[in-house]
Amino acid sequence: MTPEQLRALFTKPYGAPAPTEAEWRAAYAEDVHFQDPTQEHHGLAAYIKAQEGLLQRCDGVYLQAGAIAIDGDTAFVEWETGLKIKGMLFIYPGTTRLLFNEAGLIRDHRDYFDFVGPTFEPVPVVGGFVRWLYRRFVD
């Protein structure tokens, strides 16, 4: 997979459609393993279902690719995603590590991002607690 193909896969402006099942199948192996801080799935059908579920829960979603590095059968994609949910905007910067199989399809997809801070910081009352808690561990 080329950097241009990865950039296209990891770019979705607000209002643009998500990849179709055929597009997912062109990029991902049938036995793909997916994991992020909130979930883990095995198999392409489960991965697609998780992606569709995210889109259904949100009023809007964008994904913007940043730096991309490929070395052999491993790629890293820096990204930022924004989720509009019930009038609130949640922004998550992150990185994805991809492993490719012999056919060049993604066989392992691992997302790394801070789920807690961006999810709870904008929420009244809870956000103040999260900021306090983060300062306690960082300061």
C-alpha positions as CSV (number, residue, x, y, z in Angstrom):
1,M,0.0,0.0,0.0
2,T,1.3,3.4,-0.9
3,P,1.3,6.6,1.3
4,E,-1.3,8.1,-1.1
5,Q,-3.6,5.1,-0.7
6,L,-3.2,5.3,3.1
7,R,-3.9,9.0,3.1
8,A,-7.1,8.4,1.1
9,L,-8.2,5.6,3.5
10,F,-7.5,7.9,6.5
11,T,-9.2,11.0,5.2
12,K,-12.9,11.7,5.5
13,P,-14.2,15.3,5.6
14,Y,-17.5,16.1,7.4
15,G,-20.4,15.0,5.3
16,A,-18.3,12.7,3.0
17,P,-19.4,9.1,2.9
18,A,-17.3,6.5,4.8
19,P,-15.5,3.8,2.7
20,T,-17.9,1.3,1.2
21,E,-17.6,-2.4,2.1
22,A,-15.9,-3.0,-1.3
23,E,-13.3,-0.3,-0.4
24,W,-12.7,-1.9,3.1
25,R,-12.3,-5.3,1.4
26,A,-9.8,-3.9,-1.0
27,A,-7.6,-2.7,1.9
28,Y,-8.2,-5.1,4.8
29,A,-7.6,-8.9,5.1
30,E,-10.6,-11.1,5.9
31,D,-8.9,-12.1,9.2
32,V,-7.9,-8.6,10.3
33,H,-7.3,-7.9,14.0
34,F,-8.4,-4.4,15.1
35,Q,-7.7,-2.8,18.5
36,D,-8.0,0.7,20.0
37,P,-8.4,1.9,23.6
38,T,-12.1,1.1,23.7
39,Q,-12.6,-2.1,21.7
40,E,-11.0,-5.1,20.0
41,H,-12.4,-7.0,17.0
42,H,-11.3,-10.0,15.0
43,G,-12.3,-10.4,11.3
44,L,-13.3,-7.9,8.6
45,A,-17.0,-8.2,9.2
46,A,-16.6,-7.2,12.8
47,Y,-14.3,-4.4,11.9
48,I,-16.8,-3.0,9.3
49,K,-19.6,-3.3,11.8
50,A,-17.6,-1.3,14.4
51,Q,-16.9,1.4,11.9
52,E,-20.5,1.6,10.8
53,G,-21.6,1.7,14.5
54,L,-19.4,4.7,15.2
55,L,-20.8,6.6,12.2
56,Q,-24.4,5.8,13.3
57,R,-23.7,7.1,16.9
58,C,-22.4,10.4,15.6
59,D,-24.0,13.4,14.0
60,G,-20.8,14.0,12.0
61,V,-17.3,12.5,11.7
62,Y,-14.1,13.7,10.1
63,L,-10.8,12.0,9.8
64,Q,-7.6,13.8,8.6
65,A,-4.4,12.0,7.9
66,G,-1.1,13.6,8.9
67,A,2.4,12.0,8.6
68,I,2.6,8.6,7.1
69,A,5.6,6.2,7.3
70,I,6.0,2.8,5.7
71,D,8.8,0.4,6.4
72,G,8.4,-3.1,4.9
73,D,5.2,-4.6,6.1
74,T,4.6,-1.9,8.7
75,A,3.0,1.5,8.4
76,F,2.2,4.3,10.8
77,V,-0.4,7.0,10.1
78,E,-0.7,10.1,12.3
79,W,-4.3,11.4,12.3
80,E,-6.9,13.6,13.9
81,T,-10.6,12.6,14.1
82,G,-13.5,14.7,15.2
83,L,-16.8,13.4,16.4
84,K,-20.0,15.5,16.7
85,I,-22.3,13.9,19.2
86,K,-25.4,15.7,20.5
87,G,-24.1,19.1,19.8
88,M,-20.7,18.5,21.3
89,L,-17.4,18.2,19.3
90,F,-14.8,15.7,20.5
91,I,-11.4,15.8,18.9
92,Y,-9.0,12.9,19.1
93,P,-5.4,13.1,17.8
94,G,-3.9,9.7,17.4
95,T,-1.7,7.3,15.5
96,T,-2.4,4.0,13.8
97,R,0.1,1.1,13.4
98,L,-0.8,-1.2,10.5
99,L,0.8,-4.6,9.6
100,F,0.4,-5.9,6.1
101,N,0.1,-9.5,4.9
102,E,1.9,-11.0,1.9
103,A,-0.9,-9.8,-0.4
104,G,-0.4,-6.2,0.8
105,L,-3.7,-6.2,2.8
106,I,-4.0,-4.9,6.3
107,R,-3.9,-7.8,8.7
108,D,-3.5,-5.9,12.0
109,H,-4.8,-2.4,12.7
110,R,-3.9,-0.8,16.1
111,D,-5.0,2.7,17.1
112,Y,-3.2,4.7,19.8
113,F,-5.0,7.7,21.3
114,D,-6.1,9.3,24.5
115,F,-9.7,8.4,25.0
116,V,-10.4,9.8,28.4
117,G,-9.2,13.4,28.1
118,P,-10.9,14.4,24.8
119,T,-14.1,12.4,25.8
120,F,-14.7,13.8,29.3
121,E,-12.9,17.2,29.3
122,P,-15.7,19.0,27.4
123,V,-18.4,17.6,29.7
124,P,-19.5,20.1,32.4
125,V,-18.5,19.1,35.9
126,V,-16.7,15.9,34.7
127,G,-14.3,18.0,32.6
128,G,-13.0,19.9,35.6
129,F,-12.3,16.6,37.4
130,V,-10.5,15.1,34.4
131,R,-8.3,18.2,34.1
132,W,-7.5,18.1,37.8
133,L,-6.8,14.4,37.6
134,Y,-4.4,14.8,34.6
135,R,-2.6,17.6,36.4
136,R,-2.1,15.4,39.5
137,F,-0.3,12.8,37.4
138,V,1.6,15.2,35.1
139,D,2.7,17.9,37.5
